[in-house]
Amino acid sequence: MSKLLFRILKIAAKEKFKLIVSIILAFLKSISLKVPLLLLIYLLTHFYNQDLSANQCYYGLYVLLINILLQIIIQYLLNRTQSASGYKIFAQIRLDLAQKLQRLPLGYFTEDNIAKLATLLSNDINFIEENVMNKLAELLNCFFSQLLVLLLLYNLHPLLCISSLIIILIVVIIAKLLRNTSAKESLAKEVELEELSNAVIEFCEGMSTIKSLNLFGTEAKDLQQRFQSSCDRSLQFEKKYRPYNITLYALYGIGTALIILIGYLLYQNKQLTALNLISLLIFSYDLFTPLKNLYDQTAQLSIMEIGLDKIEEIMDTKELENKGKKPFPRKLNITFENVSFAYEKRYVLKDLNLKIKDQTICALVGPSGSGKTTLTSLLARMWDYQEGKISINDTDIKEIALSDYLKNISIVFQNVYLFQDSIRNNLLLAKSDATDTELLEACKKARCYDFIMSLPEGLDTLVGEGGATLSGGERQRLSIARAILKDASLIILDEATAAIDSDNESYIQEALNELLKDKTAIVIAHKLETIKNADQIVVLDEGQIVELGTHEQLLNNNKQYKRMLESLLNQKEININN
């Protein structure tokens, strides 16, 4: 409990004071819950001594009424301080996570991590937010209530208090085993849930393929097995949890009976008065109730702690280096000096050296896995290179302010993503203050003006998630319009025309020509039309440059570039010299 409390206090930030106040309120609530019991013992004492008066009964009634009123006020204040604070704390955590994710390298967003993030944001944080503050109040109340019970026992007889402490110690030892089991099983359950989330996402994303190949039986069966596996994991959790839980419940009962027996023996030896024995019997039902309530929360606490572990893991993940303060250079003479980069221990680029002049187009070609996308990703600062140096006009790109750097780069990917919003708002992501005139001008240059104007709402037409309501060519042209609107000085094209049909290709090529005017550009492409007009062509293989030159120079070399184009264009019967 203390660990969870300190973790919540650590992340509470501005709400820390309210949480401390709530701890004090929880203590007061514990006392107020014991007032009826203490009042009953007080009245019984006077009744036993035969000096109970009517006024004392009235005073007792007044005390009960005042206590009820105080409980209402304390509970109201607890709800205000804890519940409101909980929502504010986790609203801030969501914002902090969003900002953190923006600062992480692209390599972090693997399928496994995306499933983990989906589970965390859709499940774990909601569960913690809705439960942790109430559970925290309950835990504090249980702790203080048990402490008060021990003080009452000590007041009756020290041996009763010591005996209770021994029983509590045994319970804590068994509960520790329960907690370890619960934590282990909760973690396994979380992993199972992440795998299930991943399977659901994959099933939904692959729906078109599943339909076209009539794989509903096979794929649905796989998904059903995931659901069954998740169910089995939950049942296994309960089976492993139950023996410890039953043992604890038995201990509570045996412990209560033992304390009553010790009280009776003390009474027999005249070390306890009859009145004290009656008092012990009165609150015997409540001897270990706080402890029982405390450990009944074990499973939920384990799930909460795992959620907090995942939040801390993300927050501790190494970010892209962002210490630079220099402005983005006006001239873009780009230099790669002995640049190496590895995914974990596998090098994708090794000692790469390359120079790209200002306002020139550099095309990257080579087999799959040769390092083309990695090279552009390093330049775009989606990852940070591990060895060597990338500079623009002799300024290390890490020394340039990251926000300024990204402002001056436009990237057009092969797979375009549009948000589930209007076309206008998707375009405004590139320039939030753009006027309608600027938007339409960018659309004309990107050759998407006509199809936008043919839509029912024009720029205000809503597109589905990922741009699902538009064709691939339309999405690509909108992506280029977005890049034109941004008007960045460095352009990166990652297979921008690779998956486009012939009807759209001419439009997109015209749009790209508009985009690349007077810009410095790095283009990953396999199509001759995109490659041959480049000022410089870089042939990559296994992370190293094997050829470098213009289209004509590389054809005259009669090496890998020429063989690659001949293989690529053989079936099209296109003359590579054209």
Buried (B, 14 or more C-beta within 10 A) or exposed (E): BEEBBEBBBEBBEEBBEBBEBBBEBBBBBBBBBBBBBBBBBBBBBBEBEEEBEEEBEEBBEEBBEEBEEBBEEBBEBBBBBBBEBBBBBBEBBBEBBEEBBEBBBEBBEEEEBBBBBBBBBEBBBEBBBBBBBBBBBBBBBBBBBBEBBBEBBBEBBEBBBBBBEEBBEBBEEBBEEBBEBBBEBBBEBBBBBBBBBBBBBBBEEEEEEBEEEEBEEEBEEEBEEBEEBBEEBBEBBEEBBEEBBEBBBEBBEEBBEBBBEBBBEBBEEEEBBEBBBBBBEEBBEBBBBBBBBBBBBBBBBBBBBBBBBBBEEBEEBEBBBEEBEBEBBEEBBBBBBEBBBBEEEEBBBBBBEBEBBBBBBBBBBBEEEBBBBBBBBBBBBBBBBEBBBBBBEEBBBBBBBBEEBBEBBBBBBBEBEBEBBBBBBBBBEBBEEBEEEBBBBBBBBBBBBEBBEEBEEBBEBBBEEBBEBBBBBBBBBBBBBBBBBBBBBBBBBBBBBBEBEEEBBEBBBBBBEBBBEEBBBBBBBBBBEBBBBBBBBBBBBBBBBBBBBBBEEBBEBEEBBBEBBEEBBEEEEEEBEE
